[in-house]
Amino acid sequence: MSSRPSPLPPNALLLAPMVGLSHRPLRELILGFGGCDRVYTEMTSAAGYLSGAPYDRYFLDTGPEPERTILQFYATDAPRMIEAARKAAREIPAAGLDLNFGCSAPHIERSGGGVSWMKDPAAARDLVARVRDAYSPGSLSAKLRVGYDDDYARLRDFCGGLAEAGADWLVLHPRLRSEKLRRTGRWDYVRRLKADLGIPVVGNGDVRSPEDREARVRDSGSDGIMLGREAVRRPWIFALIRGLERDPGYRMTVDRAAVGETFLRLLEEHLPPEFHISRARRFFFYYCDNLSFAHHVRWRIQNAPDLKAIRQALAEYFEEVPGDREKVNR
């Protein structure tokens, strides 16, 4: 296939779309550290957006840096996705739009969205072509899994159709629809797709450290790496990776208490009160892994009734374990 100019910088770092997590407060926290090239919104229903769903303005808020932010939609049919793309092109400043062909949540799959598009390569290719015509302000990408069976030729043909239809890049989570996180991903498929397609291929999954990222890029030749939950655990990980690229001896010191407080402040600034406690609990479920007595403070936060109680739990923890507050990260 013929190649075309890459819409991604070399060795790109991307923040994954994560329901309940990749909202503006988390993205703003991560972008404040630096190092991340593209961030994604939470996966949003095209049909819900068209119907004026009450909370979609929060799901599709592309601040603080629209020029780095990708809108991610899932759709169960082509007409509504195409209309949503046209509407987004008019209304929402963003770096691009991403089509979800990988979500395997049962209610999404049963409705005909997410990974179910991989059952019909012709329909998926047609959707990409028509969305490409409808959405002109930025890039068009797609995020997907290996599919329903371990057949590389089938995956290659599916992805080739998306590339020919106008996708600027693909993100592959190299597991089957049924595998979840039970095994290491098929990163050789990332390598093979990169060789077979004329567009960038980004790998997603199995990266918990800068060393993991380096190994995945080295082994697969991936054009970029997408991080999800590890970026929630360590919102500074993109900055750490970039620092180590410049200087193998790079170290960064992070005030973990200040990071937690910044997240809570951003939550209050950018999301409605009815989202506060659920989003805080979800963030700190992962973030507490940085702490020596993670189970203790995580339990307190998961059972906290409001943000005031979460702040109190964090303040008391860092008073009791002051050595956990500032840490040198590598």
N, C-alpha and C positions, 0 to 999 in steps of 0.2 A: 504494500500500500504506500502511496506517496505521503511524504511527511509535510507538515506545515509548521510555521513558527510556534514555539512553545508559549502558552499563556502563563506558565509558571516559572518562577526563578529556579536556577539550578539547585538541586538538593533541597527541594521545598519542604517546609514543615507546616503541617496543617492540623488544626484542632477539629476533631470529629463532631458531627451532629449527634447530640445525645438528649433524648427526651428527659425533661426535668433538670437538665444540667447545663447545656450549652446556651443558656439565656444570656442576656446582656451583662448582668453582674459578673458572671464567671469570665466571659470574653474580655470585659474591661479589666478585670484583675490580671488575666494572663497577658494581655497586650501591654499593660503597664510595666511588666518585666521586660518585654521585648523578645525578639527572636522568632516570632510566629509569622509566617507569610500569609496564611489564609485561615480564617475562622468561619465556622458554619453556624447558622441558626439551628434551633430545634426543628426536627421534622414536623412539617405542618401540612394539614389536609388541604388540597386544592379546593375541594368542595366547600369546606368550612370557610376558607378565605373568601370565596365568591358569595357565600351566604351572609357574610358579615358577622361571623362568630365573635362573641364579645371579647375574648382574650387574645385574638390573633394579632392585635397591634403590639402586644408584648412578645409573642412568639416571633414576629417578623420585624422587630426593632433591630436595625442594623448598626446602631451606634455601638461604640464611639467612633469607629473607623469603617464607614460603609465601603471605602475603597479596598478593604481587605476582607469583607464579609460576604459569604455566599448564602443565598436563600436556599433552603432545602424543602422540597415538596414531595409528598406522595400523592398518587392519584389512583382511582379505581377505573377510570375511563379516560379516553383521550380528549373528548370535547371540553370537559371541565378543566383539565390540565392546560390545554391550549389557551382557554379564556383566562385562567389564572395567570399564565405567563404574560399575556397581553396586559392584564391589569397591573401586575407587578412592575412591568416595564414602565408604565405610566406613573405609578405611585411610590415605589420604594427604591431609594438610592442603594445600590449594591454593586459588588464586583462581579457578580454572576448568579446563576441559578443552577441548582443541582437536582437531578431526578433520582428518587430513591427506588432502586431495583433490588435492594438487599434486605429490607426489614422482614424478619420471619416471625414477628409477634403474631399469635394466632388470629386475633381479630383483624389485623391488617391483611394478613394473607387470605383469610376467608372472604374478605370483601373484594378481593381482586387487586390489592395494592402490593407494594413492596416486592418481595422475591417472586410472587406469582407471575409478574411480567416475564420472568425468565422461561416460563412455559411456552411463550408465544414470541419467538424472535422477530417475526415479521411485524407484529403489532408494536413491539418495543422500538424497532427501527423506525417505523412510521411515526410513532410518538415523538422521538428525538428530532426527526426531520421537521415535523410541524411545529414543535416548540422552538426549534432553531429559527424558523421563519417568524414566529410570534414574538420572540424575545431578542432584542438587538442591543441593549445597553452594555452587556458584559458577556462573560464566558458562559458556556453551557457544558456541564459535566454530568456524570452519573456515578453513583456508588452502588456496588453490587457484591454478591457472593459468588462462589464457584457454581452454585445452583443446586439442583436436586440430585445429581449423580456425579461421580468422579470421572468425567469425560472431558479431557482437555480440548479435544477437537470441537465438541459442542460449545464449550465456553469461548474458544477462539472465534468461532463463527458468530456467536451472539455478540461479542465485543466488536468484532470487525464490522458488523452491521451498524452498531452505534457510532463507530468512528466514521464510517462512510456517510452516515446521516447528518453528521455535523457536531458530534461531541468533541469538545476541546481536550478533555482528559478524562480518564477513568480512575476510580478508586476501587481497588479490589481487597475485600476482606476474604482471604483465601481459605475459607472453610465452606463445607456444604451447608445447606439450609438447616439440616437437622443436628449439626455438630455443636453449636454454641461454642464453649471454650474448652471442650473436653480433650482436644488434641492441638498440637502445634499446627499452624496454618501451612498450606502448600505454597511456600514462598517460591518454589521453582516455577509455579504458574505465573507469578508476577514477572519473573525473568523471561519466561517464554512469550508472554503477551507483549512485553516491551519489544522483543525481537520481531514479533509478528505484526504489530500494529504501527501505524505512522503517527501516533499521538502519545503524549506522556501517560505512564501508568504509575499510580501511587499505591503503595502497600499500606495496609491497615491491620494492626493487631500484633501481639507478641512482643511489644516493646515496652520494657519497664525501666530502662536506663539509657544513658548516652552510649554505653557499650553495646547494648542490644541494637540500638538504632544503627550504629556503625556496622555491626555484623550483618544486619538485614540489607542495608544498602550495598555492602560489599558483595554479598552472596547473590542478590537478586538484580542488582543494577537498577533498582527502582528509581524513578524520577523524583520521588519524594516519599515522606513517611507521614502518615496520619496517626496522631495520638488521641486517645479518648480518656479513659479513666485514670491513666497515669498523670495526665495533665490536671486532673481534679486533685489527685493526691499531692502533686507537686506543681502548682501553677507556674513556678519558675523554671520548669524543666526545659522549655524551648530556649530561654536565655542561657541556661547552663550548657546546652548542646552547642550553641553558637560560640560561647566563650571557650569551650574546649576545642572547637575547630580552629580558633585563632591561636590558642596557646594550650598545649597538652597539660600544662601544670596549673591551669586556671582553677581558681576556687571562688565560690561566692558565699557570703554569709547572709542568712535569711532570718529575720525576726518572725518566728512562727505565730506569736501572739498578735503582732501587728497585721499579718496577712489575714488571720481570722477576723479581726475587727474591720479591716478594709472590706472584706467580703460582705459582712453584715451591713455595713454602711451602704454599699452599692445595692444590696438587696432592697433596703428601705427606699433608696432613691429611685430605683428603676422598675420595681415590680409592685403590684397591688398587695395590700395587706393579706388578702386571702391566700397568696402564694408564699408568704414569708416563712412560715414554720416548715412546710413540706420541702421547700427548696433548701432551707438551711440544714435540715436533717439529712437530706440527700448529699449535700456537699460535704458536711462534716463526717458522714459515714466513711468517706474515702480519706479526707484530709487528716483525720485522727491517726491514720497509719504512721504519720511522722513522729508520733509521741511515744515515749517509753512505756506508759501505762495506757495504751490506746483503748483497751476494752473498758476501763473505768470511765474515762471521760466520754467515750462514745455512748455508753449506756446512759449517762446523765443527759447528754444532748438529745438522744433519740426519745427520751421521756420528758423533755422540757416542754412546757405548755406555750412558751412564747420566746421572742428574741431576747427579752430581758433576762430570762432564766438561762438562756444559752450563754449570754455574755458573763453572767455570774459564774457559771460552770467553768468557762475558760479562764476567767480571772483567778478563781480559786485553784485551778489546776496549776497555772504557771507560778502562783505563789508557793505552792507545795513542791513543785518540781522546776525550779528556776533554770536548771541546766538545760531544759528542753526548749527554752525560749529562743536563743540564738544558736544556730548551728551552721557549721561550714559544710557546704554541699559539694559533692564531687560525683 
